[in-house]
Amino acid sequence: MTGNCHVRFRGGRTRCSFGTFGLLPDGADQYTEVRLRHTKGAPDRWLEDVVPVLTEYSEGSATPVVQAIEQARSRKVADDLDAFLAGRFGRRMVDPIKAVHLAEEGRPIETVWDVTVAATAHARSVPHTDKRLEIERAAGDLLKTA
């Protein structure tokens, strides 16, 4: 399994989530969550429940992620790039996304992968977390359609 690992400590509980989040084509998402209460038996439960999940996670294959990226790199964007971007991110986002890609990559957007990279690069400049995550999710959804 590849992807992100989140460990949260809240209210006397440990919550560990392992998996891929929004990066793979439909049906390929993997997610495992383990919850532990902070009791005297928690260290033993950690060894019994979390260590096997971490081992599986570390030994997992990156093949689905690599395939999704390769498909996005090979899929050309529709003839009307502005309409393609506006349909997914809104008209206000078209020029900033195109500009950040040109500045960072030194060439115009040509593929779905380029759009994904440009949108996530633009999202880094957005100060509001909710809006930034909205842009990043839309970019991740493009990989699902590639």
N, C-alpha and C positions, 0 to 999 in steps of 0.2 A: 504494500500500500504506500502511496506517495502523497504528498500534500502538506497540509499544515498540522501543527500540534498545538493545542491550546490547553493550558492548565489554569483553572480559576480556583481561587480560595475565597469562599464567601460563607459567612454565617455558620462557621463550624463544620463546613463540608468542603471537600476537595472534588472538583469536577474536571475530568480529563476528557478531551475530545480529540480524536485522531482521525484524519481522513482527508479526502479531497473535497474542496468546497467550490462549486461553480466552475470548475476548469475542464470537465470532461463531457463528452457527448452523452445524450440521454441514456440512462440505464447503466452507466459506468461509474457513477458516484459511489464512493465507499465512505462509511462513517461508523465509528465505534465510540461509544461514550461509556465511561466508568465513573460511578459516583461513590465516594467514601465518606462516612461520617467520622469526625475526629473523636474516636474513642480509644480505649487502651488497646483494642485489637486492630486498630487502623494500620499500623506498620506491617502486621502479618497479612492483612487483606491487600495492602499495596503489593506485596510480593506475590500473592496468589492471583490477583486480578489484573493489575496494571502491567507488571513486567512481561507477561506473555503477549499482551496487546502491543506493547512497545517493541518487542522482538519481532512480531509479525509485521508491524509497521516498517521497521528498519530493513527487513529482508524482502519487502514487497517489490513488485515490478513497476517501473516507470513507463512501460510500453504504452498504456492507454493515453497518457499525457503526451508522450512523444508523437503518437499517431494523430491526436487532435491538433497539435501544433503543425505537423507536416501537412495535414489536410488544409488548414487555414493558410499556410504559405503557398500552397498550389492553387487555391481558389482565387481567381481574379474578381475584383469588385465590379459591379455593374457599370455600364458606360457613363451614367450620370452619378458621379461621386457625391455631389452636393445633395442630391435627392436621397441617396443611400444613407449618408450620414444624418440628414435631417429626419429621416424616417425612424432612426434608432436613437438619436440623441437630442433631437430638436434643432430648429433652424439657428438658434443662437450659438450652438456649439460647433457648427460646421467650420467656420473660419478659425477659431482657436485650435481645434483638433488638427486641421490641415497645417496650420502654422507651426505647431509644436513638432509635428512629424518632419516637416521640412527642415526645421532648425536642428533637430537631434539626429536625423538620418541623412540629411543632405539630398533628399530626393522626394518626389511626390508619392502619395499613397497609391499603391497598385493592387495589393492583395488584402484579404480579410485579416491576415496576421498584422499587416501594416496598420489597419484600422484599430485593431485591438491594442497594439503597442502605443499608437498615438493617443487613443482615448485614455488609457491608464496613465500615460505620461502627463496628459492634460489634467487628469484627476488629482495628481500630486500638487497642483497649484491651487486647487479649490480649498478654501479655508474651512468650509462647513462640512463636517463629517458625513451627515446624511446625504448631501448632494454628491460628495466624493464617492461614497459607497454606491449610490444610484448609478453613477457613470461607470464605475468598475464592474458592477453587476451586468450592465448592458454590454460592456466589452466582453465579459466572460460568456454571456449568452451567444455572442457571435461565434465563439469556438464550438458551441453545440450545433450551430447551423452549418458549419464548414464541411 
